[in-house]
Amino acid sequence: MRWNNLSEDGRAASPALFGSEVVTRTFDTPGFRGITFHEVRARSILNRVPGASRMPFEWTVNPYRGCSHACVYCFARKTHSYLDLDTGIGFDSQIVVKVNAPQLLRKELGGRRWQGEHVAMGTNVDCYQRAEGRYRLMPGIIAALRDYANPFSILTKGTLILRDLPLLREAAAVTDVGVSVSVGFTDPDLWRTVEPGTPAPQRRLDVVRTLADHGIGCAVLMAPVIPYLADSPDQLRSTVRAIAAAGATSVTPLALHLRPGAREWFMSWLARHHPGLVRRYEVLYEGGAYVPTWYQRRITRQVHELAAGYGIGPAARGAARAIGPGAGRDADGPDGVGAAASPEPAATQLTLL
């Protein structure tokens, strides 16, 4: 791996991604068996989103890379290749942890160049994945944003966000805070195979309900809507009904997109679990990573009509900051943390068997 490309005196030899002090530690921890944590000390943590991005925000914070949620469709899989890591099982089990993220963010927020722009989190991989239960980076990150009254948003599939509810309420008292939970469908059988490391959809909707009960409005990103597996009228109605019952402030549907890295992994999964759909997917996605416009418009229209019937609407412009297809898709790629814009030194590798 590039972060192991070190000179004899321990300093990083170009073009190593990470620098010196590479240490390996192994833990026999049942809850994390099979997962390797690469602890790194990042040189910067506020990542500028590339100008060509369609996202409604310019800055992201990503304390982790790789994700144990193991969603077979995850758009961020390609970013692991920038680290010379596998985009399949490696993405699910090789987790990069920026252990100094809270302290570094506080320093950067206090810098003279920082103008207090909106910061989006959970846009590359989930900041409340299982690793957060071990490393507890988000409390320090939220506290820093709170102390600087800096607006921010979080998108997550994790229930661990409720641990930080008091901090979120404190932050919401001094700045704009947006929270969105991702729930693309409620089918338990589909969830078990396509999102095996995530909390169940109903548990995520419990997060929406709990946040609402504590005065923090929560939007739902209905993503991905998976063609031919979760897009029938009855399935869409069931999902929107559950989202409305949870008290979501808005719902925004997004059809599955399959960019390189994710596409190969998803299609391999599809061939194993639903071989009869492979050809249909090849036709639907023959134009590239995204479904045709007609398909996305059809799904959007159906979901918005259902949402209106259940008393909720589409996401407001402000709420959209926390959501979007591949919201931070290049934030940790060649133009972001993975390149000269924000190199990361000092890696420590922890293998949990």
C-alpha positions as CSV (number, residue, x, y, z in Angstrom):
1,M,0.0,0.0,0.0
2,R,1.2,3.5,-0.7
3,W,1.3,4.5,2.9
4,N,3.9,1.8,3.5
5,N,6.2,3.3,0.9
6,L,8.7,4.6,3.5
7,S,12.3,5.6,3.3
8,E,14.9,3.8,5.5
9,D,14.9,6.7,8.0
10,G,11.2,6.4,8.5
11,R,10.1,9.4,6.6
12,A,7.7,9.2,3.7
13,A,9.2,8.4,0.4
14,S,7.4,10.1,-2.5
15,P,4.7,9.4,-3.6
16,A,3.5,7.7,-0.4
17,L,0.0,8.8,0.6
18,F,0.7,8.5,4.3
19,G,3.9,9.3,6.1
20,S,6.0,7.8,8.9
21,E,5.2,5.9,12.1
22,V,3.4,3.0,10.6
23,V,2.6,0.6,13.4
24,T,0.6,-2.7,13.3
25,R,-1.5,-3.8,16.3
26,T,-3.8,-6.7,16.4
27,F,-6.9,-7.0,18.5
28,D,-9.1,-10.1,19.0
29,T,-12.3,-8.2,19.3
30,P,-15.5,-10.2,18.4
31,G,-17.4,-7.1,17.4
32,F,-14.9,-6.1,14.8
33,R,-13.5,-9.4,13.7
34,G,-12.3,-9.3,10.1
35,I,-12.0,-5.5,10.1
36,T,-8.6,-3.7,9.8
37,F,-8.4,-0.2,11.1
38,H,-5.7,2.1,9.6
39,E,-5.2,4.9,12.0
40,V,-3.9,8.0,10.3
41,R,-3.1,11.6,11.4
42,A,-4.6,13.8,8.7
43,R,-2.9,17.0,7.6
44,S,-6.2,18.7,6.9
45,I,-9.8,17.7,7.5
46,L,-12.0,20.4,5.7
47,N,-12.2,19.1,2.1
48,R,-13.3,21.4,-0.7
49,V,-15.8,19.7,-3.1
50,P,-14.6,19.9,-6.7
51,G,-16.1,22.8,-8.6
52,A,-17.7,20.6,-11.2
53,S,-19.8,18.9,-8.5
54,R,-23.5,19.4,-8.6
55,M,-23.7,19.4,-4.8
56,P,-25.3,22.3,-2.9
57,F,-22.3,22.6,-0.5
58,E,-18.6,23.3,-1.0
59,W,-17.0,21.7,2.1
60,T,-17.1,18.3,3.7
61,V,-15.6,16.5,6.7
62,N,-15.0,12.7,6.3
63,P,-13.4,11.2,9.5
64,Y,-13.4,7.7,7.9
65,R,-12.7,6.1,4.6
66,G,-14.1,2.7,3.8
67,C,-17.3,1.5,5.5
68,S,-18.4,-1.6,7.4
69,H,-22.0,-1.0,6.3
70,A,-20.9,-3.1,3.3
71,C,-23.7,-1.7,1.0
72,V,-23.1,-3.5,-2.3
73,Y,-24.0,-0.4,-4.2
74,C,-21.9,2.2,-2.3
75,F,-20.7,4.9,-4.7
76,A,-17.7,5.6,-2.5
77,R,-16.1,2.2,-3.3
78,K,-13.9,3.7,-6.0
79,T,-12.2,6.0,-3.5
80,H,-10.5,3.0,-1.9
81,S,-8.6,2.5,-5.1
82,Y,-6.8,5.8,-4.5
83,L,-5.2,4.2,-1.5
84,D,-4.3,1.0,-3.4
85,L,-7.0,-0.8,-1.5
86,D,-9.6,-3.3,-2.8
87,T,-12.9,-1.7,-3.7
88,G,-14.9,-4.8,-2.8
89,I,-14.3,-6.7,0.4
90,G,-11.4,-4.3,1.1
91,F,-13.8,-1.3,1.2
92,D,-16.0,-3.1,3.7
93,S,-13.2,-4.3,6.0
94,Q,-10.2,-1.9,5.6
95,I,-11.3,1.2,7.4
96,V,-9.1,4.4,7.5
97,V,-9.6,6.4,10.7
98,K,-8.5,10.0,10.9
99,V,-7.8,9.9,14.6
100,N,-7.0,13.6,14.9
101,A,-10.1,14.8,13.1
102,P,-11.7,16.6,16.0
103,Q,-8.6,18.5,17.0
104,L,-7.7,19.3,13.4
105,L,-11.2,20.6,12.6
106,R,-11.1,22.9,15.6
107,K,-7.8,24.3,14.4
108,E,-9.0,24.8,10.9
109,L,-12.3,26.4,11.9
110,G,-10.3,28.9,13.9
111,G,-8.0,29.8,11.0
112,R,-8.1,33.2,9.4
113,R,-9.0,31.9,6.0
114,W,-12.1,30.0,7.1
115,Q,-15.3,32.0,6.4
116,G,-17.8,29.8,8.3
117,E,-19.2,28.0,5.2
118,H,-21.6,25.0,5.6
119,V,-19.9,21.7,6.3
120,A,-21.5,18.4,5.1
121,M,-20.7,15.1,6.7
122,G,-21.6,11.5,5.8
123,T,-21.3,12.4,2.1
124,N,-18.6,10.0,1.3
125,V,-18.9,7.2,3.8
126,D,-21.0,7.0,6.9
127,C,-19.5,9.0,9.9
128,Y,-21.7,6.8,12.2
129,Q,-20.6,3.5,10.9
130,R,-19.5,0.8,13.5
131,A,-16.0,2.2,13.8
132,E,-17.5,5.4,15.4
133,G,-18.5,3.4,18.4
134,R,-14.9,2.6,19.0
135,Y,-13.2,5.9,18.1
136,R,-15.8,8.5,19.1
137,L,-14.7,11.1,16.7
138,M,-18.1,12.7,16.0
139,P,-18.6,14.2,19.5
140,G,-15.4,16.2,19.1
141,I,-16.3,17.2,15.6
142,I,-19.8,18.4,16.5
143,A,-18.5,20.2,19.6
144,A,-16.0,22.1,17.4
145,L,-18.7,23.1,14.9
146,R,-21.0,24.1,17.8
147,D,-18.3,26.2,19.5
148,Y,-17.7,28.1,16.2
149,A,-21.4,28.3,15.5
150,N,-20.6,26.8,12.1
151,P,-23.5,25.4,10.1
152,F,-23.4,21.8,9.2
153,S,-25.4,18.8,8.1
154,I,-25.1,15.0,8.6
155,L,-26.3,12.2,6.4
156,T,-26.3,8.7,8.0
157,K,-27.7,5.2,8.0
158,G,-26.4,4.7,11.6
159,T,-28.4,4.8,14.8
160,L,-25.3,5.8,16.8
161,I,-26.1,9.4,16.0
162,L,-28.6,9.3,18.9
163,R,-25.7,9.1,21.2
164,D,-24.8,12.7,20.2
165,L,-28.3,14.0,20.5
166,P,-27.4,16.5,23.3
167,L,-24.6,17.9,21.3
168,L,-26.8,18.2,18.2
169,R,-29.4,20.1,20.3
170,E,-26.7,22.4,21.6
171,A,-25.4,23.1,18.1
172,A,-28.9,23.7,16.7
173,A,-29.3,26.4,19.3
174,V,-26.5,28.5,17.8
175,T,-26.3,27.5,14.1
176,D,-28.1,25.8,11.3
177,V,-28.0,22.0,11.7
178,G,-29.4,19.6,9.1
179,V,-29.9,15.9,9.7
180,S,-30.9,13.3,7.1
181,V,-31.3,9.6,7.4
182,S,-31.0,7.3,4.4
183,V,-33.8,4.8,3.9
184,G,-34.3,3.6,0.3
185,F,-36.7,0.7,1.1
186,T,-38.2,-1.2,4.0
187,D,-38.1,-4.8,2.6
188,P,-36.3,-6.7,5.3
189,D,-35.1,-9.5,3.0
190,L,-33.6,-7.0,0.5
191,W,-31.9,-5.1,3.4
192,R,-30.2,-8.2,4.7
193,T,-28.5,-8.9,1.4
194,V,-27.8,-5.4,0.0
195,E,-27.0,-3.5,3.1
196,P,-25.8,-6.2,5.5
197,G,-23.8,-4.0,7.9
198,T,-26.4,-1.4,8.4
199,P,-29.1,-1.1,11.1
200,A,-32.5,-2.3,9.8
201,P,-34.6,0.3,7.9
202,Q,-37.1,0.4,10.8
203,R,-34.4,1.2,13.3
204,R,-33.2,4.0,11.1
205,L,-36.8,5.3,11.0
206,D,-36.8,5.1,14.8
207,V,-33.9,7.6,14.6
208,V,-36.0,10.0,12.6
209,R,-38.8,9.7,15.1
210,T,-36.5,10.2,18.1
211,L,-34.8,13.2,16.6
212,A,-38.2,14.7,15.8
213,D,-39.4,14.1,19.4
214,H,-36.4,16.1,20.6
215,G,-37.0,19.0,18.4
216,I,-34.5,18.2,15.6
217,G,-36.3,17.9,12.3
218,C,-34.9,15.0,10.2
219,A,-35.2,14.6,6.4
220,V,-35.1,11.2,4.7
221,L,-33.1,10.5,1.6
222,M,-35.0,7.7,0.0
223,A,-31.9,6.2,-1.6
224,P,-31.2,4.2,-3.4
225,V,-34.5,3.2,-5.1
226,I,-33.2,-0.1,-6.6
227,P,-34.7,-0.8,-10.0
228,Y,-36.8,-4.0,-10.3
229,L,-36.2,-4.8,-6.6
230,A,-37.7,-1.9,-4.7
231,D,-39.5,0.3,-7.2
232,S,-42.9,-1.2,-7.6
233,P,-45.9,1.0,-6.7
234,D,-46.7,-1.1,-3.6
235,Q,-43.0,-1.0,-2.5
236,L,-42.8,2.8,-2.9
237,R,-46.0,3.3,-1.1
238,S,-45.0,1.1,1.8
239,T,-41.7,3.0,2.1
240,V,-43.1,6.4,1.9
241,R,-45.9,5.5,4.4
242,A,-43.2,4.3,6.9
243,I,-41.2,7.5,6.4
244,A,-44.2,9.7,7.0
245,A,-45.2,7.7,10.1
246,A,-41.7,8.3,11.5
247,G,-42.2,12.1,11.3
248,A,-39.8,12.9,8.6
249,T,-39.7,16.6,7.5
250,S,-39.2,15.7,3.9
251,V,-38.4,12.8,1.5
252,T,-36.2,12.9,-1.5
253,P,-36.0,9.8,-3.8
254,L,-32.8,9.0,-5.7
255,A,-32.5,6.0,-8.0
256,L,-29.5,3.7,-7.7
257,H,-26.4,5.0,-9.5
258,L,-23.6,2.7,-10.4
259,R,-20.2,4.4,-11.0
260,P,-17.0,2.5,-11.6
261,G,-16.0,0.5,-8.5
262,A,-19.6,0.2,-7.3
263,R,-20.9,-1.0,-10.6
264,E,-18.6,-4.1,-10.8
265,W,-19.3,-5.0,-7.1
266,F,-23.1,-4.5,-7.5
267,M,-23.4,-6.4,-10.7
268,S,-21.4,-9.3,-9.2
269,W,-23.9,-9.4,-6.3
270,L,-26.8,-9.1,-8.8
271,A,-25.6,-12.1,-10.8
272,R,-25.4,-14.2,-7.6
273,H,-28.8,-13.2,-6.1
274,H,-30.9,-12.1,-9.1
275,P,-29.3,-13.5,-12.3
276,G,-32.5,-12.9,-14.2
277,L,-32.1,-9.1,-13.8
278,V,-28.6,-8.8,-15.1
279,R,-29.6,-8.1,-18.7
280,R,-32.3,-5.6,-17.6
281,Y,-29.7,-3.7,-15.6
282,E,-27.2,-3.7,-18.6
283,V,-29.9,-2.1,-20.7
284,L,-31.1,0.4,-18.0
285,Y,-27.5,1.5,-17.3
286,E,-26.1,1.3,-20.8
287,G,-25.9,5.1,-20.9
288,G,-23.5,5.3,-17.9
289,A,-23.7,5.4,-14.2
290,Y,-27.1,6.9,-13.9
291,V,-30.6,5.7,-14.8
292,P,-32.2,7.4,-17.8
293,T,-34.0,10.7,-17.0
294,W,-37.4,9.2,-17.7
295,Y,-36.9,6.6,-15.0
296,Q,-35.7,9.1,-12.3
297,R,-38.6,11.4,-13.2
298,R,-41.1,8.6,-12.9
299,I,-39.8,7.6,-9.4
300,T,-39.6,11.2,-8.3
301,R,-43.2,11.9,-9.4
302,Q,-44.5,8.7,-7.7
303,V,-42.8,9.4,-4.4
304,H,-43.7,13.0,-4.3
305,E,-47.4,12.2,-5.0
306,L,-47.3,9.6,-2.2
307,A,-45.5,11.9,0.2
308,A,-48.1,14.7,-0.4
309,G,-50.8,12.2,0.3
310,Y,-49.2,11.3,3.6
311,G,-48.6,15.0,4.5
312,I,-44.9,15.4,3.8
313,G,-43.1,17.1,0.9
314,P,-39.9,17.1,-1.0
315,A,-36.7,18.4,0.6
316,A,-36.4,22.2,0.9
317,R,-33.2,23.7,-0.6
318,G,-31.6,24.0,2.8
319,A,-32.3,20.4,3.7
320,A,-30.7,19.3,0.4
321,R,-27.3,20.2,1.8
322,A,-27.2,16.9,3.7
323,I,-28.2,14.7,0.8
324,G,-27.5,14.0,-2.8
325,P,-26.2,11.3,-5.1
326,G,-22.6,10.8,-4.2
327,A,-22.7,14.0,-2.3
328,G,-19.0,14.1,-1.6
329,R,-18.1,11.7,-4.4
330,D,-14.7,13.3,-5.1
331,A,-14.1,14.8,-1.6
332,D,-11.8,11.9,-0.8
333,G,-10.7,11.2,-4.4
334,P,-7.8,12.4,-6.6
335,D,-9.0,16.0,-6.1
336,G,-9.5,15.9,-2.4
337,V,-8.1,14.1,0.7
338,G,-6.5,11.4,-1.5
339,A,-4.2,13.9,-3.2
340,A,-2.0,16.8,-2.6
341,A,-4.9,18.9,-1.5
342,S,-4.9,17.1,1.8
343,P,-2.3,14.3,2.3
344,E,-2.5,12.2,5.4
345,P,0.6,11.1,7.3
346,A,1.3,8.8,10.2
347,A,-0.7,5.6,9.8
348,T,-1.2,3.0,12.4
349,Q,-2.8,-0.3,11.3
350,L,-5.0,-2.2,13.7
351,T,-6.2,-5.6,12.6
352,L,-9.2,-7.0,14.5
353,L,-9.4,-10.7,13.9
